[in-house]
Amino acid sequence: MSHGHGHRSPWARLRRFTPHSHDSADRFDNALETSNRGMRTLVRSFLALFGTAVAQAVVVLFTGSVALLGDTIHNFADALTALPVGVAFALGRRAASRRFTYGLGRAEDLAGVLVVLIIAASAVLAGYEGVRRLADPRPVTGLWVVAAAGVIGFLGNELVARWRIAVGRRIGSAALIADGLHARTDGFTSLAVVLGAAGVALGFPMADPIVGLVITAVILLVLRDAAKEVFRRLLDAVDPATVDLVERVAREVDGVRAAGEVRMRWIGHRLRAELSVAVDPALTVTAAHHLAHQVERRLTQRVPRLTAAVVHTEPALGAEQAHQLAGPQ
């Protein structure tokens, strides 16, 4: 006997906030998708980072700073990643149909692949320019302007960080808080441009391309983490601790003697589960059906981001009976 009904409203799920989870879903959780305030923050963040990158690009054209170019590429990439994610959120809101029976939540996985490709392209371009400038040194002009552009990059990222952290705390979104902290880290990367300009001013012209390569290394670290999480999501990986939680919560329901065979997967950034529970063999079909509903309801209340569960009930048998039921091996 099985059934899976996601009866909880998205507003009920907004009240569940787990700031200590380190799963990739924390970057873009339900609060960000379902909250208009969160979406406005995403749009404003994109505009702020894009404007910052454009201002830096203008300075790069006149000064030839590779360090500033690397930071500009980084900020452009950060801004552009919001586009596929925003499209995925819009698609994820569409209702399930007879063709797409789970809805279009997996569009977020495709967005993740695009994000990884954007970050990879930015790393290749920044690294290429850094190596080329080391092999063919050129003077960097307007050092004060370069330093000022680095400060602009810092201020732009800090502004985005403050927006995301403040709104994230207000609506209970771990995603926005984590993204805000990430933007704050990117701001300090922009300050490295100032160090490069200072090194050139002190008579070390290689400081500029070296700082550019350092920024490339930072982009590669971001790429590694992003690619790892996207790869896991494409293979339906979940945190084993969440599987343990599902088993434990199911066993706590009165009438459940055992729980196991748990399977979970992400649909976008919502979780779905399938599991079996052992119950009293004397239960009627109606009673077992009611108990399965209780298990599902308890799971969606206690397991973060779980929106539906298919619960299969089976009779709790002794070891000998279970072996006979299984038949010859």
Residue, then its C-alpha position, 0 to 999 in steps of 0.5 A: m500500500s503506498h501513497g504520496h501526497g504533498h499537502r503542506s503549503p509553501w508558506a508553512r515550509l517557510r517557517r522551517f529554517t535550518p541555518h546549520s545545514h551544509d547541503s548544496a540546497d541551502r544556497f537556493d532554498n524554498a524561501l528564496e523561490t517562494s518569496n517575492r522579497g527574495m526574488r527582488t533581492l536576487v534581481r537587485s543583486f544581479l544589477a549591482l554586480f553587473g553594474t560593478a563589473v561594467a564600471q571595472a571593465v571600463v577601467v580595464l580598457f584604459t589601464g590594462s590591469v590584468a588583476l583588475l581584469g580577473d576581478t571584473i571577469h569574476n564579478f561578471a560571472d557571479a552576476l550572470t549565474a543569477l540568470p539561469v537560476g532565476v529561469a529555473f525558479a520560474l520553471g519550478r513554479r509551474a504545476a505538474s502535468r501528465r507529461f511532466t508528472y513531477g513538475l519542472g523542478r529539475a530545471e534547477d539541475l540544468a541551471g547548475v550545469l550552466v553555472v558551472l560552465i560560466i564559472a569555468a569559462s571565466a577561470v579560463l579567460a582570467g588565467y589566459e590573460g594572467v599567463r599572457r601578461l607574465a610572458d609579455p609584460r606591459p606597463v599598467t597605467g593609472l594605478w590610482v584608478v585601478a586601485a579605485a576600481g578594486v575598491i568599487g568591486f569591494l563596495g559592490n560585493e559588500l552592498v550585495a552581501r548586506w542586502r542578501i544577509a538582511v533579507g535572508r534573516r528577515i524571511g528565514s532563508a539560509a540560501l540568501i544568507a549563504d549567498g551574502l557571505h559568499a559575496r562578502t568573500d568576493g569583496f575581499t578578492s576585489l581588494a587584492v586588486v588594490l594590493g596589485a596596484a600597490g606592488v606596481a607602484l612600489g616598483f614590482p610590475m609583476a605584481d599585477p599579473i601575479v594577483g590576476l593569477v591568484i584571482t584565477a585560483v580563487i575562481l577555480l576553487v569556486l568552480r571545484d565546489a560548484a561542480k562537485e555539488v552539481f555532479r552529486r545532484l545530477l546523481d540524486a545524492v542526498d545527505p545520509a544524515t537526512v536518510d537516518l532522520v527519515e528512518r528515525v522519525a518514521r519509527e517514532v510514529d505509534g504503530v510503526r515497528a520498523a522502517g527502512e528501504v528509504r530512497m530520496r531524491w531532489i526535485g529542484h530543491r524539494l525532497r521526495a522520499e519513498l520508504s517501507v514501514a512494518v506494521d501489525p499484521a492484524l491491521t485492516v487495510t483502512a487502519a494501515h492506510h491511516l497509519a501510512h498517512q500519519v507517517e507521511r505527515r510526520l515526515t513532512q513536518r520534521v524533515p527539512r525540505l521534504t514535501a512528499a513521501v510515498v509510504h509502503t506498509e508491510p506486515a511485521l513478521g518474525a525472521e522465520q515468517a519473513h524467510q518463508l514469505a521471501g521464498p527460496q533464494 
